């Protein structure tokens, strides 16, 4: 059984992060390159992705789709059961990969 309250809570959390991200997105690349803007945008994007992965994990557990070997298995299990579309599974897989990208200007890791 899906933990409705936790899932809705995570979706609300995600909505909050995305709202914050929209409010700080700079108008120009030059403005983005300022340390404060870049760091705030990157961090909000990172926690948004982590929250989306958490929602997928809650759905896999709640639907009893089995234990995933890794996070990418979450998306595959949900797509196989048609909970999400294949294109959405691919998008989530690519988004998850963004958490590990290093910022070229700072060398800082984007991992959890």
C-alpha positions in Angstrom: 0.0 0.0 0.0 1.3 3.4 -1.0 2.0 5.7 2.0 -0.2 8.5 0.7 0.7 11.0 3.3 4.5 10.6 2.8 4.1 10.6 -0.9 2.0 13.8 -0.9 4.4 15.4 1.6 7.3 14.7 -0.8 5.4 16.1 -3.7 4.6 19.2 -1.7 8.3 19.4 -0.8 9.2 19.1 -4.5 6.7 21.8 -5.4 8.3 24.1 -2.8 11.8 23.5 -4.2 10.7 24.2 -7.7 8.9 27.4 -6.7 12.1 28.5 -5.0 14.2 27.6 -8.1 11.8 29.7 -10.3 12.2 32.6 -8.0 16.0 32.6 -8.1 16.6 31.7 -11.7 18.7 34.5 -13.2 17.7 36.3 -16.4 21.2 36.0 -18.0 24.1 33.6 -18.1 26.3 36.4 -16.7 24.1 36.7 -13.7 24.0 32.9 -13.2 27.8 32.9 -13.1 27.8 34.8 -9.8 28.6 32.4 -7.0 25.4 33.0 -5.0 23.1 32.5 -8.0 25.0 29.4 -9.3 25.1 27.7 -5.9 21.5 28.4 -5.1 20.3 27.2 -8.5 22.5 24.1 -8.4 21.5 23.2 -4.9 17.8 23.6 -5.5 18.1 21.5 -8.6 19.9 18.8 -6.7 17.4 18.6 -3.8 14.5 18.7 -6.3 16.0 15.7 -8.1 16.6 13.8 -4.9 13.0 14.4 -3.9 11.7 13.1 -7.2 13.8 10.0 -6.7 12.4 9.7 -3.2 8.8 9.8 -4.6 9.8 7.0 -7.0 11.2 5.0 -4.2 8.0 5.4 -2.2 5.9 4.3 -5.2 8.1 1.2 -5.8 7.8 0.2 -2.1 4.1 0.9 -1.8 3.3 -1.0 -5.0 5.6 -3.8 -3.9 7.5 -3.9 -7.1 10.5 -5.5 -5.5 13.8 -4.2 -4.1 15.7 -2.2 -6.6 19.4 -3.0 -7.0 20.2 0.7 -7.7 18.2 3.9 -8.2 17.9 3.4 -11.9 16.0 0.2 -11.2 13.3 2.3 -9.5 12.5 4.0 -12.8 12.6 0.7 -14.7 10.2 -1.0 -12.3 7.8 1.9 -12.5 7.9 2.0 -16.3 7.5 -1.7 -16.6 4.3 -1.5 -14.6 3.2 1.6 -16.6 3.2 3.8 -13.5 5.3 6.2 -15.5 6.0 6.3 -19.2 9.3 5.2 -20.7 10.2 8.7 -21.7 9.6 9.8 -18.1 11.8 6.9 -16.8 14.6 8.1 -19.2 14.2 11.7 -18.1 14.4 10.7 -14.4 17.5 8.6 -15.1 19.2 11.6 -16.8 18.1 13.9 -14.0 19.5 11.5 -11.4 22.8 11.6 -13.3 23.0 15.3 -12.9 23.5 15.0 -9.2 27.0 13.7 -9.8 28.1 16.4 -12.3 31.0 18.5 -11.1 30.7 22.2 -11.5 33.3 23.2 -14.0 33.9 26.5 -12.4 34.3 25.4 -8.8 35.3 21.7 -8.9 32.6 21.0 -6.3 30.8 17.7 -6.4 27.1 17.6 -6.8 26.6 14.3 -5.0 24.4 13.6 -2.0 
